[in-house]
Amino acid sequence: MKLLIQAQLQFECFTLPDSDAIGFKLLSTPWTDQHLGQYWGYELSTLQALQAAEGFSEETIRVLTLAAQAEVRFLVIDPNSNVLDGLPLFDC
């Protein structure tokens, strides 16, 4: 069941030892209507609704979507990293 949920959400979460960071392995990138429709039979809005239904915040879904549209495969979010100019900050 866990693999089915991961496939539906199109990512896997993982932790990094000795760190406050979390990682995401993004599946089936890029997350576009065309690509998701071709391989999974649903559009991006459906994927985002599935992610929201599992309890992920709008901000998390937005960041994952932007990364997946850029064909990023692994994303690490570290709350202790430096702030980069031009990138939005989210309170989660």
BAGU-623925 format. One record per residue: residue in one letter; x, y, z of N, C-alpha, C, O in turn; residue number from 1. Coordinates in steps of 0.001 Angstrom, whole numbers, plus 500000, padded with zeros to 6 digits. Example, Ala and Ser with C-alpha at 12.3 -4.5 7.8 and 13.67 -1.06 7.14 Angstrom:
+---+--------+--------+--------+--------+--------+--------+--------+--------+--------+--------+--------+--------+-----+
: r :    npx :    npy :    npz :   capx :   capy :   capz :    cpx :    cpy :    cpz :    opx :    opy :    opz :   k :
+---+--------+--------+--------+--------+--------+--------+--------+--------+--------+--------+--------+--------+-----+
: a : 513190 : 494310 : 507800 : 512300 : 495500 : 507800 : 513200 : 496700 : 507800 : 514236 : 496681 : 508465 :   1 :
: s : 512850 : 497750 : 507080 : 513670 : 498940 : 507140 : 512900 : 500030 : 507870 : 513409 : 501138 : 508039 :   2 :
+---+--------+--------+--------+--------+--------+--------+--------+--------+--------+--------+--------+--------+-----+
//
This chain:
+---+--------+--------+--------+--------+--------+--------+--------+--------+--------+--------+--------+--------+-----+
: r :    npx :    npy :    npz :   capx :   capy :   capz :    cpx :    cpy :    cpz :    opx :    opy :    opz :   k :
+---+--------+--------+--------+--------+--------+--------+--------+--------+--------+--------+--------+--------+-----+
: m : 500825 : 498806 : 500000 : 500000 : 500000 : 500000 : 500871 : 501261 : 500000 : 500548 : 502239 : 499327 :   1 :
: k : 501979 : 501237 : 500756 : 502856 : 502408 : 500836 : 503406 : 502774 : 499457 : 503460 : 503954 : 499110 :   2 :
: l : 503814 : 501779 : 498669 : 504339 : 502061 : 497336 : 503266 : 502640 : 496427 : 503558 : 503502 : 495598 :   3 :
: l : 502032 : 502179 : 496572 : 500934 : 502710 : 495771 : 500707 : 504185 : 496086 : 500537 : 504993 : 495174 :   4 :
: i : 500703 : 504540 : 497366 : 500515 : 505937 : 497760 : 501663 : 506788 : 497236 : 501434 : 507889 : 496736 :   5 :
: q : 502906 : 506291 : 497344 : 504050 : 507047 : 496841 : 503928 : 507268 : 495338 : 504223 : 508357 : 494845 :   6 :
: a : 503497 : 506248 : 494612 : 503339 : 506380 : 493165 : 502247 : 507393 : 492838 : 502401 : 508185 : 491908 :   7 :
: q : 501152 : 507377 : 493585 : 500071 : 508330 : 493336 : 500507 : 509760 : 493631 : 500140 : 510681 : 492902 :   8 :
: l : 501288 : 509953 : 494694 : 501733 : 511292 : 495080 : 502932 : 511752 : 494263 : 503238 : 512944 : 494230 :   9 :
: q : 503607 : 510826 : 493608 : 504763 : 511073 : 492747 : 505999 : 511555 : 493495 : 506836 : 512253 : 492923 :  10 :
: f : 506122 : 511184 : 494778 : 507360 : 511448 : 495501 : 507479 : 510513 : 496693 : 506496 : 509942 : 497164 :  11 :
: e : 508708 : 510375 : 497164 : 509013 : 509663 : 498401 : 509729 : 510645 : 499314 : 510537 : 511447 : 498846 :  12 :
: c : 509446 : 510594 : 500612 : 510121 : 511444 : 501603 : 511204 : 510637 : 502302 : 511079 : 509423 : 502467 :  13 :
: f : 512259 : 511316 : 502710 : 513294 : 510662 : 503504 : 513944 : 511687 : 504424 : 513885 : 512891 : 504177 :  14 :
: t : 514559 : 511190 : 505479 : 515282 : 512052 : 506411 : 516773 : 511890 : 506174 : 517225 : 510895 : 505607 :  15 :
: l : 517520 : 512876 : 506612 : 518973 : 512823 : 506516 : 519523 : 512666 : 507929 : 519186 : 513453 : 508813 :  16 :
: p : 520361 : 511665 : 508151 : 520892 : 511433 : 509503 : 521615 : 512665 : 510043 : 522300 : 513374 : 509305 :  17 :
: d : 521451 : 512905 : 511338 : 522117 : 514020 : 512023 : 521799 : 515377 : 511395 : 522658 : 516258 : 511350 :  18 :
: s : 520581 : 515543 : 510918 : 520192 : 516784 : 510255 : 518715 : 517052 : 510505 : 517931 : 516131 : 510733 :  19 :
: d : 518351 : 518325 : 510458 : 516936 : 518702 : 510527 : 516299 : 518729 : 509143 : 515101 : 518982 : 509011 :  20 :
: a : 517095 : 518469 : 508116 : 516615 : 518529 : 506738 : 515757 : 517313 : 506402 : 515895 : 516239 : 506988 :  21 :
: i : 514867 : 517525 : 505436 : 514106 : 516414 : 504873 : 514345 : 516395 : 503372 : 514614 : 517425 : 502754 :  22 :
: g : 514243 : 515218 : 502810 : 514467 : 515078 : 501380 : 513254 : 514511 : 500681 : 512420 : 513835 : 501284 :  23 :
: f : 513176 : 514798 : 499406 : 512109 : 514289 : 498555 : 512735 : 513703 : 497299 : 513545 : 514354 : 496640 :  24 :
: k : 512362 : 512482 : 496973 : 512714 : 511886 : 495689 : 511490 : 512065 : 494802 : 510447 : 511461 : 495053 :  25 :
: l : 511611 : 512887 : 493773 : 510486 : 513198 : 492897 : 510408 : 512168 : 491778 : 511405 : 511860 : 491125 :  26 :
: l : 509216 : 511647 : 491572 : 508985 : 510612 : 490569 : 508249 : 511206 : 489368 : 507531 : 512199 : 489491 :  27 :
: s : 508439 : 510587 : 488221 : 507679 : 510924 : 487004 : 507770 : 512397 : 486621 : 506773 : 513001 : 486226 :  28 :
: t : 508958 : 512971 : 486737 : 509113 : 514362 : 486317 : 509247 : 514427 : 484802 : 509710 : 513457 : 484202 :  29 :
: p : 508870 : 515503 : 484168 : 508317 : 516730 : 484729 : 506828 : 516572 : 485046 : 506113 : 515814 : 484389 :  30 :
: w : 506386 : 517298 : 486057 : 504969 : 517267 : 486417 : 504227 : 518277 : 485556 : 504020 : 519422 : 485960 :  31 :
: t : 503839 : 517853 : 484398 : 503022 : 518661 : 483496 : 501771 : 517863 : 483170 : 501748 : 516641 : 483323 :  32 :
: d : 500737 : 518549 : 482724 : 499504 : 517854 : 482341 : 499786 : 516788 : 481290 : 499290 : 515665 : 481382 :  33 :
: q : 500583 : 517148 : 480296 : 500871 : 516220 : 479203 : 501620 : 514985 : 479700 : 501233 : 513859 : 479389 :  34 :
: h : 502683 : 515189 : 480464 : 503501 : 514064 : 480923 : 502725 : 513166 : 481889 : 502716 : 511945 : 481732 :  35 :
: l : 502081 : 513765 : 482880 : 501317 : 512968 : 483844 : 500151 : 512253 : 483165 : 499852 : 511103 : 483486 :  36 :
: g : 499498 : 512931 : 482234 : 498392 : 512306 : 481515 : 498839 : 511116 : 480691 : 498147 : 510100 : 480630 :  37 :
: q : 499992 : 511241 : 480061 : 500513 : 510167 : 479217 : 500868 : 508930 : 480035 : 500587 : 507809 : 479612 :  38 :
: y : 501481 : 509121 : 481198 : 501982 : 507983 : 481971 : 501067 : 507546 : 483106 : 501098 : 506382 : 483505 :  39 :
: w : 500251 : 508460 : 483634 : 499442 : 508130 : 484808 : 497950 : 508332 : 484602 : 497145 : 507856 : 485403 :  40 :
: g : 497572 : 509029 : 483542 : 496158 : 509193 : 483244 : 495455 : 510289 : 484025 : 494226 : 510318 : 484082 :  41 :
: y : 496223 : 511197 : 484631 : 495612 : 512342 : 485307 : 496468 : 513586 : 485105 : 497635 : 513503 : 484723 :  42 :
: e : 495857 : 514747 : 485371 : 496527 : 516029 : 485173 : 497188 : 516514 : 486457 : 496997 : 515934 : 487526 :  43 :
: l : 497965 : 517579 : 486337 : 498683 : 518153 : 487472 : 497731 : 518552 : 488593 : 498034 : 518333 : 489766 :  44 :
: s : 496599 : 519127 : 488253 : 495646 : 519545 : 489294 : 495146 : 518350 : 490104 : 494889 : 518480 : 491301 :  45 :
: t : 495008 : 517200 : 489471 : 494600 : 515981 : 490184 : 495707 : 515529 : 491126 : 495437 : 515150 : 492265 :  46 :
: l : 496953 : 515566 : 490656 : 498089 : 515207 : 491504 : 498152 : 516121 : 492719 : 498330 : 515648 : 493842 :  47 :
: q : 498009 : 517410 : 492509 : 498058 : 518358 : 493619 : 496908 : 518127 : 494599 : 497091 : 518279 : 495807 :  48 :
: a : 495742 : 517767 : 494102 : 494602 : 517462 : 494980 : 494874 : 516203 : 495802 : 494512 : 516146 : 496977 :  49 :
: l : 495504 : 515197 : 495201 : 495873 : 513980 : 495937 : 496870 : 514312 : 497051 : 496747 : 513812 : 498169 :  50 :
: q : 497851 : 515152 : 496740 : 498846 : 515545 : 497735 : 498194 : 516328 : 498870 : 498518 : 516107 : 500037 :  51 :
: a : 497289 : 517229 : 498546 : 496579 : 518006 : 499571 : 495714 : 517094 : 500436 : 495633 : 517287 : 501649 :  52 :
: a : 495076 : 516113 : 499830 : 494229 : 515176 : 500576 : 495039 : 514346 : 501566 : 494502 : 513877 : 502569 :  53 :
: e : 496323 : 514164 : 501290 : 497208 : 513430 : 502206 : 497775 : 514334 : 503297 : 498526 : 513872 : 504155 :  54 :
: g : 497419 : 515629 : 503269 : 497803 : 516530 : 504349 : 499001 : 517416 : 504077 : 499480 : 518095 : 504986 :  55 :
: f : 499493 : 517428 : 502855 : 500631 : 518290 : 502544 : 500145 : 519719 : 502330 : 499102 : 519946 : 501716 :  56 :
: s : 500910 : 520676 : 502842 : 500506 : 522083 : 502770 : 500582 : 522600 : 501332 : 501276 : 522042 : 500483 :  57 :
: e : 499852 : 523673 : 501094 : 499860 : 524321 : 499780 : 501276 : 524754 : 499404 : 501677 : 524638 : 498245 :  58 :
: e : 502033 : 525254 : 500382 : 503410 : 525701 : 500125 : 504308 : 524530 : 499731 : 505113 : 524643 : 498807 :  59 :
: t : 504169 : 523411 : 500431 : 504972 : 522228 : 500103 : 504642 : 521741 : 498705 : 505542 : 521423 : 497928 :  60 :
: i : 503366 : 521681 : 498380 : 502940 : 521234 : 497054 : 503489 : 522174 : 495983 : 503922 : 521722 : 494922 :  61 :
: r : 503473 : 523470 : 496254 : 503995 : 524453 : 495289 : 505487 : 524244 : 495044 : 505935 : 524234 : 493897 :  62 :
: v : 506254 : 524077 : 496116 : 507703 : 523883 : 495977 : 508004 : 522584 : 495233 : 508850 : 522563 : 494339 :  63 :
: l : 507315 : 521502 : 495596 : 507524 : 520226 : 494911 : 507160 : 520334 : 493430 : 507866 : 519800 : 492575 :  64 :
: t : 506068 : 521019 : 493131 : 505640 : 521178 : 491739 : 506671 : 521959 : 490932 : 507017 : 521563 : 489819 :  65 :
: l : 507163 : 523064 : 491486 : 508173 : 523856 : 490776 : 509434 : 523037 : 490524 : 510009 : 523095 : 489437 :  66 :
: a : 509862 : 522280 : 491522 : 511052 : 521439 : 491355 : 510810 : 520364 : 490294 : 511665 : 520124 : 489442 :  67 :
: a : 509652 : 519725 : 490348 : 509354 : 518651 : 489398 : 509197 : 519178 : 487975 : 509536 : 518479 : 487020 :  68 :
: q : 508692 : 520387 : 487821 : 508573 : 520970 : 486485 : 509941 : 521331 : 485915 : 510105 : 521422 : 484698 :  69 :
: a : 510922 : 521536 : 486793 : 512302 : 521785 : 486367 : 513076 : 520473 : 486223 : 514284 : 520481 : 485985 :  70 :
: e : 512375 : 519352 : 486370 : 512927 : 518000 : 486267 : 513992 : 517704 : 487319 : 514942 : 516962 : 487069 :  71 :
: v : 513818 : 518296 : 488499 : 514656 : 517953 : 489650 : 514248 : 516559 : 490110 : 513056 : 516251 : 490151 :  72 :
: r : 515198 : 515724 : 490452 : 514882 : 514369 : 490921 : 514959 : 514253 : 492437 : 514184 : 513513 : 493043 :  73 :
: f : 515888 : 514978 : 493051 : 516030 : 514964 : 494505 : 516017 : 516406 : 495007 : 516712 : 517271 : 494473 :  74 :
: l : 515218 : 516646 : 496035 : 515101 : 517973 : 496627 : 515310 : 517830 : 498126 : 514687 : 516982 : 498765 :  75 :
: v : 516187 : 518656 : 498688 : 516435 : 518651 : 500129 : 516031 : 520013 : 500677 : 516462 : 521053 : 500179 :  76 :
: i : 515200 : 519987 : 501704 : 514765 : 521214 : 502363 : 515387 : 521236 : 503749 : 515111 : 520375 : 504584 :  77 :
: d : 516235 : 522238 : 503981 : 516978 : 522339 : 505233 : 516593 : 523632 : 505948 : 516917 : 524718 : 505469 :  78 :
: p : 515912 : 523531 : 507082 : 515491 : 524737 : 507797 : 516657 : 525532 : 508378 : 516473 : 526672 : 508805 :  79 :
: n : 517844 : 524951 : 508401 : 519015 : 525625 : 508963 : 519910 : 526255 : 507894 : 520969 : 526793 : 508215 :  80 :
: s : 519498 : 526194 : 506644 : 520341 : 526740 : 505576 : 520215 : 528263 : 505514 : 519313 : 528852 : 506110 :  81 :
: n : 521123 : 528872 : 504792 : 521085 : 530320 : 504599 : 519932 : 530698 : 503679 : 519525 : 529915 : 502821 :  82 :
: v : 519417 : 531897 : 503866 : 518370 : 532423 : 502995 : 519023 : 532881 : 501695 : 520039 : 533577 : 501717 :  83 :
: l : 518443 : 532493 : 500572 : 518959 : 532898 : 499267 : 518098 : 534027 : 498715 : 516870 : 533942 : 498708 :  84 :
: d : 518760 : 535083 : 498252 : 518039 : 536224 : 497678 : 517150 : 535765 : 496527 : 517566 : 534977 : 495677 :  85 :
: g : 515929 : 536266 : 496515 : 515015 : 535976 : 495420 : 514131 : 534763 : 495625 : 513157 : 534583 : 494894 :  86 :
: l : 514445 : 533929 : 496602 : 513608 : 532758 : 496859 : 512604 : 533076 : 497954 : 512952 : 533705 : 498954 :  87 :
: p : 511363 : 532646 : 497772 : 510347 : 532930 : 498798 : 510589 : 532112 : 500060 : 511141 : 531013 : 500009 :  88 :
: l : 510167 : 532664 : 501190 : 510221 : 531956 : 502468 : 508805 : 531568 : 502854 : 507859 : 532326 : 502639 :  89 :
: f : 508670 : 530379 : 503427 : 507364 : 529891 : 503849 : 507400 : 529570 : 505326 : 508385 : 529023 : 505823 :  90 :
: d : 506344 : 529901 : 506024 : 506170 : 529490 : 507416 : 505386 : 528199 : 507429 : 504185 : 528201 : 507158 :  91 :
: c : 506033 : 527117 : 507735 : 505346 : 525818 : 507752 : 505467 : 525195 : 509121 : 504957 : 524097 : 509347 :  92 :
+---+--------+--------+--------+--------+--------+--------+--------+--------+--------+--------+--------+--------+-----+
//
